């Protein structure tokens, strides 16, 4: 049973140390970590991969596995030490009073069991209530998490739901027994930005409704700003700064926090005049941490003999509410000093058109009963009349939710698929009907791709150098092995990797280093067009800054045309020259970055911009939450593809949006596919406003 109301800290972690024990050594994962979560409070835990965020969460759940152990400090839940509880008491607390939502929703759902049964199990096991009562409660929480047709949802299997719907079910499951503490471990990483915005709002509202305290683990500072009251920044197993959102965002007192903010594209950042600043060096491995300050080797303010003399405790910052920092020099540093040594890199000169798509269509035929081959065939319209040009040295961003057709058009361009209709001209030569196996080495070398997940694109049994040389052999570059080896080493220089990495295996590289190898391989044949498909979404923010900076440097040097596919509009705003917005196979808006990020917008672009979490307390955003998911490309709505989710539809007279495909309006090169008149579009207000300083 639940304990009576408790008014102390819901969660109190005090000087916690957690280690993992291997045959070789003890690996300290978390050291001297303290944090408190008060009733109804949401605390964010931020930091890069490997800093110990998830280990802290698993420590709270008492689920560290056989080789993980708490070696110091305590974790108290409602004043009771979790380590002192019996297995039975823990079982009662887990899922009942403390619930956890994981990054991957399918990891929490049983694929062979209907949603309703999975939800009803929770209160029936924990509270012993009847099946009917459990069904009513399941119906209520599915309604609370704003899922359409709750009864149908309860009667569905997990695979019949989209990723966003699955994550909502997992949130509903966590809330079934109204827990006092909800731990969310990167709950929106795999979701579209529009779905993420809806889930974040949902979590915030439900937290208020149920009075639930939250520990929100994320590497996205914008999300933490939108969901949390306080935050704790972690680096290499330690808390380095704690405080309220306002204190830490606006009056940061630790060099690592400052470095994190400098590496994310906030409004005002510009790839030429105000480029991002990547954190130098690499994250230390747990058994190779430096003496004294863990961040010392990467810190701009490091003083030898002081910062590396002894372990550094947390210091209280006078005048701020519970604001602490693990920095010896916090009161000596000028935190408002401008960034030094960041040069204006100059713009890349944009040249002639190298790629032209004209009315491109890509349809797939699938049988209505694809599993058993029976039934009539249906057509999936993945790309509909796609037209655009890309010039030499230009970055064209392609944005939109999953299922809008971004990756399909990339496959047709690469020759992995052939077009159904329309033309693709590469240097005035048609390539839309030539599959990759019939393309010449020069054409293949001209159009290359950098993929989203660097782990999946490298051969685990081949050295880094050999993989790049293999690409050079395929492209027919170099007369002999020694020439190819020299070119391979030059490519490692180009992506700023040490030449010694040529003899390393992929498993010996970090995620950011693997992505650099992928980029080196893409440029092996002197690529003229590089399709970058979400190339930084799997990487930490500090590594993102380094990789995007690298892509820009190579573009300046090689005059490459970059087609940057992304759903992260902050990074798109930072590095693209032009933006193309796609929805359900159509281009709904296209223009320069300044045109697309300022009103008038296509109603879909307006909603996309509103959904982007921005880690800046001075930014005001218009609040627009899109209801529903992208319709199926197999059964698109009539008229405007966006009409089922559009908040402006009522402004258009008659049923025009539901019957007619909208025209493409053109103004100074800015295209918007919409039925709204120019006068109506002119009334749109900016979605993102930065308060004047």
Secondary structure, 3 states (H helix, E strand, C coil): CCCCCCCCCCEEEEEEEEEEECCCCEEEEEEEEEEEECCCCEEEEECCCCCCHHHHHHHHCCCCCCCEEEEEEEEEECCEEHHHCCHHHHHHHECCCEEEECCCHHHCCCCCCEHHHHHHHHHHHHHCCCHHHHHHHHHHHHHHCCCCCHHHHHCCEHHHCCHHHHHHHHHHHHHCCCCCEEEEECCCCCCCHHHHHHHHHHHHHHHHHHCCEEEEEECCHHHHHHHCCEEEEEECCEEEEEEEHHHHHHCCCCHHHHHHHHCCCCCCCECCCECCCCCCCCCCCHHHCCCCCCCHHHCCCCCCCCCCCCCCCCEECCCCCCCEECCCCCCCCCCCCCCCCCCCCCCCCCCCEEEEEEEEEEEEEEEEECCCCEEEEEEEEEEEEEEEEEECCCEEEEECCCCCCHHHHHHHHHCCCCCCEEEEEECCEECCCCCHHHCCHHHHHHEEEECCCCCCCCCCCCEHHHHHHHHHHHCCCCCCHHHHHHHHHHHHHHCCCCHHHHHCEHHHCCHHHHHHHHHHHHCCCCCCEEEEECCCCCCCHHHHHHHHHHHHHHHHHHCCEEEEEECCHHHHHHHCCEEEEEECCEEEEEEEHHHHCCCCCCHHHHHHHHHCCCCCCCEEECCCCCCCCCCCCCCCCCCCCCCCCCCCHHHCCCCHHHHCCCCEEEECCEEEECCCCHHHHHCCCCCEEECCC
